[in-house]
């Protein structure tokens, strides 16, 4: 019975080491996933700003005589800068640059068909 002395302490230390290693690993994974989710949320916000600007710019494009060629639309989560160019008499190209409140930006170009007052079915991400 005398040689059982000191047997529990190494096992306890080993179990504590395994447990703390597992907790450290899980915390590290959580931080990485949190960063990824924040990045996805910012990308979604930038995309949503572009979509809102496409809808809001339809009114500006229809009044073609009074509209500016460039401008900025301000929203709650950021802003969208637009540049309108004429491709033909019937088609306008609109270049959009969205910028979220945390400085994430996204660019997109789309074409607007004046006679139908519709967005042509292709969008170009820049």
LUMNUDO-468302 format. One record per atom (N, C-alpha, C): residue in three letters; y, z, x. Coordinates in steps of 0.1 Angstrom, whole numbers, padded with zeros to 4 digits, always signed. Layout:
alaYZX ...
END
This chain:
unk-0012+0000+0008 unk+0000+0000+0000 unk+0013+0000+0008 unk+0012+0004+0020 unk+0024+0005+0029 unk+0029-0009+0033 unk+0020-0019+0033 unk+0025-0033+0037 unk+0031-0041+0026 unk+0032-0035+0014 unk+0039-0042+0003 unk+0054-0039+0003 unk+0059-0031+0012 unk+0073-0028+0013 unk+0081-0041+0017 unk+0092-0044+0010 unk+0100-0056+0013 unk+0095-0069+0007 unk+0085-0068-0002 unk+0080-0080-0008 unk+0088-0086-0019 unk+0095-0077-0027 unk+0103-0081-0038 unk+0116-0087-0034 unk+0122-0082-0024 unk+0136-0087-0020 unk+0136-0102-0016 unk+0127-0107-0008 unk+0127-0121-0005 unk+0124-0130-0018 unk+0116-0126-0026 unk+0113-0133-0039 unk+0126-0133-0047 unk+0132-0122-0049 unk+0145-0121-0057 unk+0155-0130-0051 unk+0157-0129-0037 unk+0167-0138-0031 unk+0164-0153-0033 unk+0151-0157-0032 unk+0147-0170-0034 unk+0150-0175-0049 unk+0147-0166-0058 unk+0150-0170-0072 unk+0165-0171-0075 unk+0173-0162-0069 unk+0188-0162-0070 unk+0193-0175-0064 unk+0188-0179-0052 unk+0192-0191-0045 unk+0189-0203-0054 unk+0177-0204-0060 unk+0173-0215-0069 unk+0182-0216-0081 unk+0185-0204-0087 unk+0193-0204-0099 unk+0208-0208-0095 unk+0213-0203-0084 unk+0227-0206-0081 unk+0228-0221-0077 unk+0217-0227-0070 unk+0217-0241-0067 unk+0217-0249-0080 unk+0210-0245-0089 unk+0209-0253-0102 unk+0222-0252-0109 unk+0229-0241-0110 unk+0242-0239-0116 unk+0252-0247-0109 unk+0252-0247-0096 unk+0262-0255-0088 unk+0260-0270-0091 unk+0247-0275-0091 unk+0245-0289-0094 unk+0249-0293-0108 unk+0247-0284-0118 unk+0251-0287-0131 unk+0266-0287-0133 unk+0273-0278-0126 unk+0288-0278-0126 unk+0293-0291-0120 unk+0287-0295-0109 unk+0292-0308-0103 unk+0290-0320-0112 unk+0278-0320-0119 unk+0275-0331-0128 unk+0285-0331-0140 unk+0289-0319-0144 unk+0298-0317-0155 unk+0312-0323-0151 unk+0316-0319-0139 unk+0329-0324-0135 unk+0330-0339-0133 unk+0319-0345-0129 unk+0318-0360-0127 unk+0319-0366-0141 unk+0311-0361-0151 unk+0311-0367-0164 unk+0324-0365-0171 unk+0331-0354-0168 unk+0344-0351-0174 unk+0354-0362-0169 unk+0354-0365-0157 unk+0363-0375-0151 unk+0360-0389-0157 unk+0347-0392-0159 unk+0343-0405-0165 unk+0348-0406-0179 unk+0347-0395-0187 unk+0351-0395-0201 unk+0366-0396-0202 unk+0374-0389-0193 unk+0388-0391-0192 unk+0392-0405-0189 unk+0385-0411-0180 unk+0388-0425-0176 unk+0385-0435-0188 unk+0374-0432-0195 unk+0371-0441-0207 unk+0382-0439-0218 unk+0386-0426-0220 unk+0396-0424-0230 unk+0409-0431-0226 unk+0413-0431-0214 unk+0425-0438-0210 unk+0424-0453-0212 unk+0412-0458-0208 unk+0410-0473-0210 unk+0410-0476-0225 unk+0405-0468-0233 unk+0405-0470-0248 unk+0419-0469-0253 unk+0427-0460-0248 unk+0441-0459-0252 unk+0449-0471-0248 unk+0447-0476-0236 unk+0454-0489-0232 unk+0449-0501-0241 unk+0437-0501-0244 unk+0432-0512-0253 unk+0438-0511-0267 unk+0439-0499-0272 unk+0444-0497-0285 unk+0459-0500-0286 unk+0466-0497-0275 unk+0480-0501-0274 unk+0482-0516-0275 unk+0473-0523-0268 unk+0474-0538-0268 unk+0471-0543-0282 unk+0461-0537-0289 unk+0458-0542-0302 unk+0469-0539-0312 unk+0476-0528-0311 unk+0487-0525-0320 unk+0499-0534-0317 unk+0501-0538-0304 unk+0511-0547-0301 unk+0509-0561-0306 unk+0496-0565-0306 unk+0493-0579-0312 unk+0497-0579-0326 unk+0494-0569-0334 unk+0497-0568-0348 unk+0512-0568-0350 unk+0519-0559-0342 unk+0533-0558-0344 unk+0541-0570-0339 unk+0536-0578-0330 unk+0543-0590-0325 unk+0542-0601-0334 unk+0533-0601-0344 unk+0532-0612-0353 unk+0546-0614-0361 unk+0552-0603-0365 unk+0565-0604-0371 unk+0576-0609-0362 unk+0575-0606-0350 unk+0585-0611-0340 unk+0583-0626-0338 unk+0570-0630-0337 unk+0568-0644-0334 unk+0571-0653-0346 unk+0569-0648-0358 unk+0572-0656-0370 unk+0587-0659-0370 unk+0595-0650-0367 unk+0610-0652-0366 unk+0613-0658-0353 unk+0609-0670-0350 unk+0609-0675-0336 unk+0623-0677-0331 unk+0633-0680-0341 unk+0646-0683-0336 unk+0654-0670-0332 unk+0650-0659-0338 unk+0658-0647-0334 unk+0650-0638-0324 unk+0638-0642-0320 unk+0631-0633-0312 unk+0634-0634-0297 unk+0633-0623-0290 unk+0635-0624-0275 unk+0623-0629-0268 unk+0624-0635-0256 unk+0612-0639-0249 unk+0605-0628-0242 unk+0612-0617-0240 unk+0606-0605-0234 unk+0611-0593-0241 unk+0603-0582-0240 unk+0607-0570-0246 unk+0597-0559-0244 unk+0599-0548-0250 unk+0590-0536-0249 unk+0588-0530-0262 unk+0576-0527-0266 unk+0573-0520-0278 unk+0569-0506-0274 unk+0575-0496-0280 unk+0572-0482-0277 unk+0563-0475-0287 unk+0553-0468-0283 unk+0543-0462-0292 unk+0542-0447-0287 unk+0534-0439-0295 unk+0533-0425-0292 unk+0526-0423-0279 unk+0516-0431-0276 unk+0507-0429-0264 unk+0511-0437-0252 unk+0522-0445-0253 unk+0526-0454-0242 unk+0535-0465-0247 unk+0536-0475-0239 unk+0544-0487-0242 unk+0537-0500-0239 unk+0542-0511-0245 unk+0536-0524-0242 unk+0548-0533-0240 unk+0548-0540-0228 unk+0558-0550-0225 unk+0552-0563-0228 unk+0560-0572-0234 unk+0555-0585-0238 unk+0564-0596-0232 unk+0558-0608-0229 unk+0565-0620-0225 unk+0559-0631-0233 unk+0568-0638-0240 unk+0564-0649-0249 unk+0568-0663-0243 unk+0559-0672-0241 unk+0561-0685-0236 unk+0556-0695-0246 unk+0562-0707-0245 unk+0557-0718-0254 unk+0548-0727-0246 unk+0536-0728-0251 unk+0526-0737-0245 unk+0528-0751-0251 unk+0529-0752-0264 unk+0533-0764-0271 unk+0542-0760-0283 unk+0546-0770-0291 unk+0554-0766-0303 unk+0547-0758-0313 unk+0534-0759-0313 unk+0526-0751-0323 unk+0520-0738-0317 unk+0519-0737-0304 unk+0512-0726-0298 unk+0521-0718-0288 unk+0521-0705-0290 unk+0528-0696-0281 unk+0518-0688-0273 unk+0521-0686-0261 unk+0513-0677-0253 unk+0520-0664-0251 unk+0513-0653-0253 unk+0519-0640-0252 unk+0512-0632-0242 unk+0519-0627-0232 unk+0514-0619-0221 unk+0518-0604-0224 unk+0508-0596-0225 unk+0510-0582-0228 unk+0506-0573-0216 unk+0514-0563-0213 unk+0511-0553-0203 unk+0513-0539-0210 unk+0502-0532-0212 unk+0503-0519-0218 unk+0503-0509-0207 unk+0510-0498-0209 unk+0511-0487-0200 unk+0510-0474-0208 unk+0500-0466-0205 unk+0498-0453-0212 unk+0507-0443-0207 unk+0508-0432-0213 unk+0517-0421-0209 unk+0512-0415-0196 unk+0499-0417-0192 unk+0495-0412-0179 unk+0493-0424-0169 unk+0501-0434-0170 unk+0503-0445-0161 unk+0490-0454-0159 unk+0482-0454-0169 unk+0471-0464-0169 unk+0476-0477-0175 unk+0474-0488-0169 unk+0479-0501-0174 unk+0468-0511-0176 unk+0470-0520-0185 unk+0461-0531-0188 unk+0469-0543-0192 unk+0464-0555-0187 unk+0471-0567-0190 unk+0462-0576-0199 unk+0469-0584-0208 unk+0461-0593-0216 unk+0470-0605-0220 unk+0465-0616-0221 unk+0472-0628-0226 unk+0464-0634-0238 unk+0472-0638-0248 unk+0466-0644-0259 unk+0475-0655-0265 unk+0469-0663-0273 unk+0477-0675-0279 unk+0478-0673-0294 unk+0490-0677-0299 unk+0493-0676-0313 unk+0496-0689-0318 unk+0490-0693-0329 unk+0491-0706-0336 unk+0502-0705-0347 unk+0513-0711-0345 unk+0524-0710-0354 unk+0522-0715-0368 unk+0515-0726-0370 unk+0514-0732-0383 unk+0505-0724-0392 unk+0494-0718-0386 unk+0486-0709-0394 unk+0490-0694-0393 unk+0499-0691-0384 unk+0503-0677-0382 unk+0491-0668-0379 unk+0483-0673-0370 unk+0471-0665-0366 unk+0470-0665-0351 unk+0462-0655-0346 unk+0459-0654-0332 unk+0447-0663-0330 unk+0448-0672-0320 unk+0437-0680-0316 unk+0425-0672-0311 unk+0413-0676-0313 unk+0401-0667-0311 unk+0398-0664-0297 unk+0406-0667-0287 unk+0403-0663-0274 unk+0414-0654-0268 unk+0410-0644-0261 unk+0419-0635-0254 unk+0415-0635-0239 unk+0425-0634-0231 unk+0422-0634-0216 unk+0427-0621-0210 unk+0417-0614-0205 unk+0421-0601-0198 unk+0425-0605-0184 unk+0436-0599-0179 unk+0440-0602-0165 unk+0438-0590-0157 
END
